């Protein structure tokens, strides 16, 4: 609200709001269109839903142009590689770097839409440059990749002979309820002209190269 209020008071032309695919919760349809119901059950998703509602209210009352971008699973260079809630990709790469068995939550069947960070950046630019004055859009590839497929690909790219251990989610882990989250790319393509550029393998290679160049990995 403070950001939106400051935009109104300072005559900001347009705000790009970083929302999240977390607003959807588990998918009832694949790919998820922007009209997909909000099935979120965790606090993070709740903040994104409330943020979108605030954007809608401010746009309606004051006419502030707002575009909300619902990012899918973002990965890439400069992401914190050691945070407590870091994603599966840094977890895998960190374990392989140490020659330790990767331990991944869930059974590997859960599937997501992975999107490289440079594509996400371009989506923000496209949203700013577009003539759209209000709306919410998915930012993803619409490509469904299971965690097992992802882990197998990373092991192959790193020429690793390690195997992954999958462990069940704890009872209080909200992530266990999200089995599929793949976003439709149609609306973003048609209305703000965003199309993803990097395949998962291309994006992973760029991330791996960055980790090596910065000393996070030795090889």
Secondary structure, 3 states (H helix, E strand, C coil): CHHHHHHHHCCCCEEEEEEEHHHHCCCCCCCECCCCCCCCCCHHHHHHHHHHHHHHHHHHHHCCEEEEEEECEEECCCCCCCCCCCCHHHHHHHHHHCCCCCEEECCCCCEECEEEHHHHHHHHHHHHHCCCCEEEEEECCCCCEEHHHHHHHHHHHCCCCCCCEEECCCCCCHHHHCCEECECCHHHHHHHCCCCCCCHHHHHHHHHHHHHHCCCCCC
